[in-house]
Amino acid sequence: MPADVRAERADAVVAALLTISRSAAAALFAGGHIRRRGHPLAKSDRLSGGEIIEVTVPEREDPARIRAETIDDMGILADADDYVVVDKPPGVAAHPSPGWVGPTVVGGLAAAGYRISTSGAPERAGIVHRLDVGTSGVMVVAKTERAYTQLKRAFKERTVEKVYHALVQGLPDPMNGTIDAPIGRHPGHDWRFAVTSDGRPSVTHYRTLEAFGRATLLEVHLETGRTHQIRVHVSALRHPCVGDLTYGADPRLAAELGLTRQWLHARRLGFRDPGTGDAVSFESACAPDLQYALDALRARP
């Protein structure tokens, strides 16, 4: 250390010497990567000029690496020769991505001993479609290259049946209808999407299943499959999914119904079996937190 350093906080010294932020330096201290005379330093310890400290910079984990992790509440709805159909719980991403450190569908399948297709990007092996982290329900993953190719084509050509249940705020008018509005990146927020004039064509069909006054349960059929499509379209109607704070939902109603995510569930998925050519369809029961919210609404006079 430079001799002119006099009894300064260790995190300030390390941040200055390595030209990193104080928060990045704090992470090194928390991980035990800063040592003095063989002993870990705390970020609030004092350092003086002439002292020798050891800094071990940990290797960055590849954000694309599939990390096997058991997911107890991820059910298997079907295990065929060419594909596996899972019942994805909320809080689970489809595959690894930068910034996501939680569990993934591909990681859960790896931990359960499934071998899936290696087609596509390494972190998306076998993934032919995705559900948002906060969306639960039925999802198919390709186990063979044949299945990956055929299912990707089926999703692209819109021959897959995709049915969702969504609880939205208020009562849509009309109660049954079609939303045909292009979707693109939100002009002010990179992590959000919006109806934009230069967006990609997006079509959503919906019909009312139950009306509760403050909220309405919809059955939604997707004709296209854009990121956040249902969430963006119902928000554009000024009837966002209950609990979807990203797209303008009322946090008070979400709290009242015990929701910590958007009320959106992938109910049914139908496609042609890549091996036999037969039409197959799979359904997922309503997730417990979503069912609780429905029961709460039904119990009110």
Secondary structure, 3 states (H helix, E strand, C coil): CCCCCCCEEHHHHHHHHHCCCHHHHHHHHHCCCEEECCEECCCCCEECCCCCEEECCCCCCCCCCCCCCCCCCCEEEEECCCEEEEEECCCCECCCCCCCCCCEHHHHHHHCCCCCCCCCCHHHCCECCCCCCCCEEEEEEECCHHHHHHHHHHHHCCCCEEEEEEEEECCCCCCCEEEECCEEECCCCCCCEEECCCCECCEEEEEEEEECCCEEEEEEEECCCCCCHHHHHHHHCCCCECCCHHHCCCHHHHHHCCCCCCCEEEEEEEEECCCCCCEEEEECCCCHHHHHHHHHHHCCC
